[in-house]
Amino acid sequence: MEPEFLDEFLANHSLPAEVEIERIRREWLALRPPYDLTARHLPLPIWARRPFTESGTEAWHHLTHEVPALDPVLPLCIYVHIPFCADRCEFCDCYSFRLLSHQQAHIEQYVDLLGQEIQLWSRLGTLSQRPVSTVHFGGGTPTCLGPEPFARLVQLLRNHFAAGSTTEWALESTVSELSPEMMACLDGLGFSRLHVGVQSLEDPVRSIIRRRAPARVVLERIREAVERGWIVSVDLIYGLPGQTLSGLLEDIRSLVTIGVDGFSLYELQVSDRNRRFIQRHRLEERDRRHNYLWAQVAAHYLLALGYRKTLFNHFAGVQDTNLYFTFPERGEDCLALGTIADGVFGDYHYQHVEYAAYSRQVPTGVPGLGGGLRRNAVENRMQPLVTALMAGRVPRRLVADPIIHPLSQRWQETQLLIPDPSNGDLLLTGSGSWFVGHMISELMHHVEALEQETG
C-alpha cells in the first residue's frame, strides 16, 4: 500500500499515545493484491454464499426428523428477532421497520406468532430439555414491544425451554427505549446483558442520523445500567457523515470511563435499505482507505485499554462473555425464532421468511421458514477454521493441513494473521478483521478448486 497516503493520514490526525502507529504502518505496508481495501465485504452466511437447497417446507420436514436425534445434553443458544423500531433510522441497513398504525395490535399479534412458533419447536424430541446457554433478543429494537408483551414472550420461552440459573438473558436496544419502567421489567425478568446501539456520541452526527437522545442522556442511561450490575456492550459505527476520528476515540474513552464492558465496531454498510441516505450524504464517494485506518486506530486503542478481541469486530472486557456471538466456538446449536432469523442445528442451516409471509405461515402450523441447506463436505471440513477466523484466534493445528498452507503463508506475509508469541497461535490483526469476509471466501474457493482438481 502507498506509504504516502498513510503518512498524510497520520500527519492530519493526533492519535493517543496508546495506539501503536508502527504496527498500523507494518500492516498497511504489508497489504497487496488480492486484498483491495475498497472491495472489502463482511463475512457472508452460508445461505448468502450459495442458494438454499430445500424450500421452507422441506427444511421444516428435515428439522422435525433431525433435531430429535441430536444429543439431548448438548447446550444450545436461542435467538429471537423483533423487527420493530420506534423510528426507522435512515442510515440503518438492518431488517426492521416502524409500526405507523395499529401498533399495539401488531405487537400483540407478533408475540402470539412467536408463541406459536415456540410451541412448534418445543415439541421436537428433547429440544425443550436441552440446557440453554443464552437467550438473545435482536432486531430491530426488542424493547419496542413494551414491558407487558415482552414479559409474556420471556415467560413463553421459560415455559417451553430449559433456561436455568446460568442462562444469560441478553438483548439489543437503544437508550431511547430504556425507560425506568422497561429497565425495571428487564431486571425482574433476569436480564444481565445489554447491547446498546450508540453508533456515535458526537451530537452533530447524532442529529444527522436522527438519534433522539443527546450524548449526555446516552451516557446517563448506560451508567444507570452499569450501576444495576448489568454487563453493557455498545455498537459504534465509523464512516458516518460529519463524524471525526477524534470524536470516535473520545466516544470510546467516555464509554470506557462509565464501565462499558464490550465494543462492536462497524463500518457503515450500504444496502437497498439505506441507499437514499448514502446517496444524500454522498458517502459512496468516501475513500474506504480512511474507513480502514479508522477501524485500525479504534481497534488498537481498545486493545491497548485492555479489551480482547472475541469476534473479528468485537472487543470484550473481563465480564463480557458475549455468549450469543460466540456460540459456534462452543459447538452449540442456535434455535432462531421470528421473521428473517437464521439458525443452525448440526450442519444444517435455515432462515425464516420476512414479516408478511411469516404472519401468514405460522398460523398454519409451520414456523415460517424460507429455506434450508446442509453444509457440504468442504464447508464441514473448513468450519473449525472459519469459526476460528471469526473469533480472531487460529490454533496452529488448523493451518497445518498442506492444502491450507499456501493461504496461511499469504495471510501471514500480508499481516492478516500474526503469531501470538505466548503460544504460537495465529492472531487476526486489524487488517485481518477488515478482510475476514474476503479470507473466508478465499478459503472456500481455494479448497473447492483443489478438490475438483484431485477428483
ROMIMAR-285345 format. One record per residue (C-alpha): x negated, y negated, z. Coordinates in steps of 0.2 Angstrom, whole numbers, plus 2048, in hexadecimal, padded with zeros to 3 digits. Example, Ala and Ser with C-alpha at 12.3 -4.5 7.8 and 13.67 -1.06 7.14 Angstrom:
// residues 2
7C2816827;7BC805824;
//
This chain:
// residues 455
800800800;7FB7EE7FD;7F07E780B;7F47D6806;8077D880A;8037DE81B;7F77D181F;8037C481A;8117CC825;8057CC834;8007BA831;8127B5831;8177BE841;8117BD853;8127CF859;8117D586C;8017DA872;8087EC875;80B7EF862;7FC7F885B;7F97EE84B;7EB7F9845;7F5808846;80380083B;7F57FB82F;7EE80D82E;80081382A;80380681D;7F3808814;7F581B814;80581B80B;80581F7F8;8118277EC;81D8307ED;8218267FC;8298167F6;82E80B804;83C8037F9;8448157F5;84681A807;85582480C;85C82B81C;85C83E81F;86B846816;87785381E;877863815;88886080D;881850805;8728597FE;87D8667F5;8908687F3;89B8727FE;89C8847F9;8AD887801;8BD87D802;8C3877813;8CF886813;8C289280F;8B688A81C;8C388C82A;8C689E825;8B48A1826;8B2898837;8C18A283F;8B78B283B;8A68AC83F;8A78A184E;8AF8AF859;8A08BA855;8938AD85C;88A8AF86D;8978AA87A;8898A4886;881899879;88488687E;88C87B871;88E868870;89F86086B;8A0850860;8B184785F;8B3839851;8BE82A854;8BF820844;8C881084C;8C07FF84F;8C77EF856;8C07E6847;8B87ED838;8A67E6838;8A17E2826;88F7E7828;8947F882E;892807822;89A81482E;8AB81C82B;8B7812836;8C5806833;8D07F983D;8E27FE841;8EC7EE83B;8FD7F4840;90680184B;8F5803854;8FB80C863;905818858;8F681C84E;8EC81F85E;8F982A865;8FA834855;8E7836853;8E583D865;8F4849862;8EB84F852;8DA85185B;8E485B869;8EB86685B;8DA869854;8D286C865;8DF87A868;8DB882857;8C888385B;8CB88986D;8D4898867;8C489F85D;8BE8AD867;8B38A7876;8B0896870;8BA88E87E;8AF89788B;89E892884;89588588F;895873888;885869889;88D859884;89D85187D;899842873;8A683686C;8A182C85C;8A982184F;8AF81484D;8B180E85E;8B881C869;8BD810877;8CA80886B;8D5816870;8D880E881;8D7815892;8E6820893;8E5829881;8D282B884;8D5833895;8E283F88D;8D584487F;8C884788C;8D4852896;8D885C887;8C6860884;8C4865896;8D3870896;8CD879886;8BA87A887;8AE87F895;8A786E899;89F86F8AA;8958658B7;8868648AC;88F85E89C;88A84D896;899842891;893835886;89B82887A;89781A86E;89F809870;89D7F686F;89C7EB87E;8AC7E2878;8B67F287B;8AE7F688C;8BB7ED897;8BA7F08AA;8C97FB8A8;8C180589B;8B18078A4;8BA80C8B4;8C48198A9;8B38208A2;8AC8218B3;8BA82B8BA;8B98378AB;8A783B8AF;89E8328A1;88C82F8A4;885829893;88981A889;883816878;886803873;8867FC862;87C7EC866;8757EA854;86D7D9859;86D7CD868;8697BD85D;8797B385E;8787AC84D;8767BD846;8847C4850;88F7B6849;88B7BB838;88F7CD83B;89F7C8844;89B7D0855;8A77C9862;89D7C8871;88E7BC873;87D7C3878;87F7BE88A;88F7C888C;8877D7884;8797D7890;8857D589F;88F7E389A;8817EF897;8797EA8A8;88A7EE8B0;8898008A8;8778028AD;87C7FD8BF;88A80A8BF;87D8178BC;88081A8AA;87281F89E;874811890;86C81287F;86F805871;86F80385E;8647F5857;8657F1844;8577E983A;85A7E1829;8697D682F;86B7C5827;8637B7831;85A7C383C;8487C0842;83B7CD847;8377C3857;84A7C485B;84A7D7859;83B7D8864;8437CD871;8537D7870;8497E6875;8407DD883;8517D788A;8597E8889;84A7F1891;84B7E489F;85D7E88A4;8597FB8A4;85E802892;858813891;85981787E;85780D86E;85D81385C;85580884E;85F80783E;85B7FF82E;86B7F6827;87280381A;87B7FF80A;88A809805;89B8057FD;8A280280F;8977F2811;8927ED7FF;89B7DD7FF;8927D780F;8827DD807;8857D37F7;88C7C3800;87C7C280A;8717C77FB;8697D5806;8667E07F7;8587D47F2;84F7D6803;83E7DE801;83F7EF80B;82D7EE80F;8327E181C;83F7ED823;8317FB824;8257EF82D;8337EA839;8377FC83D;8257FF840;8227F184C;8327F5856;82E807857;81C80485D;8227F786A;82F804871;821811872;81580587A;823801887;82481488C;83281A881;83082B878;83782F867;84483D869;84B83B857;843832848;84C82284C;85082485F;84581F86D;84982687E;844821890;84382E89E;8568308A1;85C83088F;85D84388A;86983E87C;87084F87B;87B84D86C;86D846861;862855866;86D864865;86486C856;85486D860;85D87786D;864883860;87687E865;88687E85A;89086E858;8A386E858;8A885F84F;8BA858851;8C384B848;8C3842837;8B384382D;8AA84C83B;89D859836;898868841;88E878840;88F889846;880894843;87B890832;88C88B82C;89087882A;8A1870828;8A885F826;8BA858829;8C484E81D;8C883B81E;8D5834829;8E583581E;8E1847819;8DD84C82A;8EE845830;8F784F824;8ED85F826;8EC862839;8FE86383C;8FF872830;8F487C83B;8E2879834;8D586E83B;8D486282C;8C3869824;8BD862813;8B1870810;8A387B816;893883811;88588F818;87388A818;86A89480A;85A89E80D;84E89080A;858884816;859891824;846894822;842881822;84F87D830;84387D83F;837872835;845866830;84B865842;83A862848;83785483C;84884C841;84284D853;831845850;826853855;82086284B;818871853;809876849;810888847;81E88083C;81187A82F;80688982F;810891821;805890811;81488B807;81687B813;803877814;80286C804;81086180B;80986181C;7F885B816;80084D80C;80B84881A;7FB846825;7F183E818;7FF831815;80082F828;813835829;80D841836;7FE840841;7F684C84E;7FB84B860;7EA84B868;7F2853878;7F8863870;7F586385D;807861859;80B85584B;81484584F;81F83C843;81882A841;82281A83E;81F81D82B;82582F82E;835829836;83781D827;83582B81B;83C83A824;84B83C818;83F83C80A;834849813;842855816;848853803;8368567FE;835865809;84486D802;84086A7F0;82E8707F2;8338817FA;8428847EE;8368817DF;82988D7E6;83689A7E9;83D8997D8;82B89A7D1;8288AA7DB;8398B27D7;
//
